[in-house]
Amino acid sequence: MSGTTSTRTPRSLQARLLMTVLALVVVAWATAAALAWHETDDEVSDLLDAHLAQTAALLRLQPLDELDEDRLNEAPELDKHQPRVVFQLWHEGQLLARSASAPHEPLTRRHKRGFADSTVDGKAWRVFVTQGRESDVRILVGELQSVREEIILASLTSILKPMAWALPLLALGIWWAVRGSVRPLGQLGRAVAARQPQSLEPLPTQGVPPEVLPLVTALNDLFERTARLLATEQQFTADAAHELRTPIAGIRMQAQVAQGAADSQERARALEATVQGCDRATRLVEQLLQLARLDAEPATGNAQSTPLADVIRSLVAECSPTAQRRQQEVAITEPLPAALHIPLPEPLARVLLRNLLDNAVRYSPDGAQVRLQVAQAQGFTELTVEDSGPGLAPEQQARLGERFFRVLGTGQTGSGLGWSIVQRIARIHRLQISTDTSPELGGMRVKVRW
């Protein structure tokens, strides 16, 4: 047996809608026809029964004195349709009078007044029985069942034939209406298909039916997000190329200095500067790759969490050599509960907290204080990282997160991507980041809340 499975092509929306509406119309038409048949059969049967009873009443009013009791009296036929309805007058069990086309046998054995169905000489009859003026006279008025069925069928045909003729016209009208209703979808599809790949202008919404407007709006939103993404990528590519050019040019220059060095000490300094330039370029590339991976992730809920105390202690231990060399104090103000978690996977938790702690240590002067604090209140957890450095002006804080943005005059190297990474992680995992000036230490204060 073949391992491939055949995929069934879905039926078009127009065909599905047309078939559904036509099926409903046919079912409704058939139901109406059945109800019409039933109602017409009842109404016509009641009407014909009334005619039989009316005929019997007229016969009951006729005097029997003029009839010859010694012979059979037959009524003449005055119309070609007259044989369809017949009568019999029975007196003391003897047929006294009848229609010319009536049988000689009683139309029914019934004596009590009312209607009866019977069969005489192989023919089915509908008979009305009543008593004459004299109690020994019995009046029978009958009609062939086949004639009644012909009348009912003719009545139904006159009703259903126009309905049958109207059904194809109704189907044609439904097809035309459905085709016109789905035409905007086809026009929208052709408009999107005719676009150039680089065309991201919004689709016009004027004259769009309300049912199609949500689709057009969603497509316009998609075009807008795609345009922003492309613009961001283009800007990012240009900025990355510019930022990479600086460390690469520095590495090349130091390599040339090492090649032309006159003594070993000068060569060693040039090589050390080359290694530092390579380290800066490596860190820049790592941050660029990390930011690219974060940009590819959609904003989702927090599916994983990481023990916060372990991450903070590990990162404080990592930055301690640098802080000690610059005589800085990095302190955790309160004991960290072991059960406290941050809603991030461990790699992202380390990236976020490392960037915050690294910025505090790097941009603070020698002998500065860096303080970490965790507080819980009103169902929220808040991590604070603050320092006694120079801080940033409000307008500079507002630009934090712009890619490759750096404050001049700090004397520190960097790519300006750290804050972009922090804010992207926070946006993906729905953390709240805020910055201000530390009221106690006077430097930068960053709060992470979840």
HELIX and SHEET records of a PDB file:
HELIX    1   1 LEU A   13  LEU A   61  1                                  49    
HELIX    2   2 GLN A   82  ARG A   84  5                                   3    
HELIX    3   3 GLN A  145  ALA A  193  1                                  49    
HELIX    4   4 LEU A  213  GLN A  259  1                                  47    
HELIX    5   5 SER A  264  ALA A  296  1                                  33    
HELIX    6   6 LEU A  308  ARG A  325  1                                  18    
HELIX    7   7 GLU A  346  ARG A  362  1                                  17    
HELIX    8   8 PRO A  394  ALA A  398  1                                   5    
HELIX    9   9 GLY A  418  ILE A  428  1                                  11    
SHEET    1   A 6 ASN A  73  ALA A  75  0                                        
SHEET    2   A 6 GLN A  94  SER A  99  1                                        
SHEET    3   A 6 VAL A  85  HIS A  91 -1                                        
SHEET    4   A 6 VAL A 137  LEU A 144 -1                                        
SHEET    5   A 6 LYS A 123  GLN A 131 -1                                        
SHEET    6   A 6 GLY A 114  VAL A 120 -1                                        
SHEET    1   B 2 THR A 306  PRO A 307  0                                        
SHEET    2   B 2 HIS A 341  ILE A 342 -1                                        
SHEET    1   C 5 GLU A 329  ILE A 332  0                                        
SHEET    2   C 5 GLN A 369  ALA A 377  1                                        
SHEET    3   C 5 PHE A 380  ASP A 387 -1                                        
SHEET    4   C 5 MET A 444  ARG A 449 -1                                        
SHEET    5   C 5 GLN A 432  THR A 437 -1                                        
END                                                                             
